[in-house]
Amino acid sequence: MTSLAEDGINTIGTVPTADIDELCASGDGVCEKHGFDITAAHLSYGTDGDAATAAAFIIKTTGVSA
């Protein structure tokens, strides 16, 4: 996975850095190239655990769960 820092992004508006996360599978043409290169890595998010990781991050960061 890559991080915002690897993309040269340290902030998004006024959102604190601790409240920002980027989950990017290695080889994801959309995430890494910021284009429309749909690769197997891009399609893996539903099965590789990143969706659960992202949901846990959102719950932790916002304090809100379903």
C-alpha positions as CSV (number, residue, x, y, z in Angstrom):
1,M,0.0,0.0,0.0
2,T,1.1,3.5,-0.7
3,S,0.5,6.6,1.5
4,L,-0.4,10.1,0.8
5,A,3.2,11.2,1.7
6,E,4.4,9.0,-1.2
7,D,2.1,11.0,-3.5
8,G,3.6,14.3,-2.1
9,I,0.3,15.0,-0.3
10,N,0.6,16.0,3.4
11,T,-2.7,17.6,3.9
12,I,-6.2,17.9,2.5
13,G,-7.6,21.3,3.3
14,T,-7.8,21.7,7.0
15,V,-8.2,18.0,7.8
16,P,-5.5,16.8,10.3
17,T,-3.0,14.4,8.8
18,A,-3.9,11.8,11.4
19,D,-7.4,11.8,10.0
20,I,-6.3,11.0,6.4
21,D,-5.3,7.6,5.1
22,E,-4.8,6.2,1.6
23,L,-5.0,2.5,1.0
24,C,-3.5,1.8,-2.4
25,A,-2.7,-1.8,-3.6
26,S,0.7,-2.2,-5.2
27,G,0.1,-2.2,-8.9
28,D,-3.2,-0.4,-8.8
29,G,-3.1,1.7,-12.0
30,V,-5.9,4.0,-10.8
31,C,-4.4,4.8,-7.4
32,E,-0.7,4.9,-8.5
33,K,-1.1,6.7,-11.8
34,H,-4.3,8.7,-10.9
35,G,-5.9,7.6,-14.2
36,F,-8.2,4.9,-15.5
37,D,-5.7,2.0,-15.8
38,I,-8.0,-0.7,-14.2
39,T,-5.7,-3.5,-13.2
40,A,-6.2,-6.7,-11.2
41,A,-4.8,-4.9,-8.1
42,H,-7.5,-2.2,-8.5
43,L,-10.2,-4.9,-8.5
44,S,-8.8,-6.7,-5.4
45,Y,-10.0,-4.3,-2.7
46,G,-13.1,-6.3,-2.0
47,T,-11.2,-9.4,-1.3
48,D,-7.8,-8.3,0.1
49,G,-8.9,-6.9,3.4
50,D,-8.4,-3.2,2.5
51,A,-12.2,-2.5,2.6
52,A,-12.3,-3.8,6.3
53,T,-9.1,-1.8,7.1
54,A,-10.7,1.4,5.5
55,A,-13.9,0.9,7.4
56,A,-12.1,0.4,10.7
57,F,-10.1,3.6,10.1
58,I,-13.3,5.6,9.4
59,I,-14.9,4.2,12.5
60,K,-11.8,5.0,14.6
61,T,-11.4,8.5,13.1
62,T,-15.0,9.6,13.3
63,G,-16.1,7.6,16.4
64,V,-19.2,6.6,14.4
65,S,-20.2,3.1,13.6
66,A,-23.2,1.5,12.0
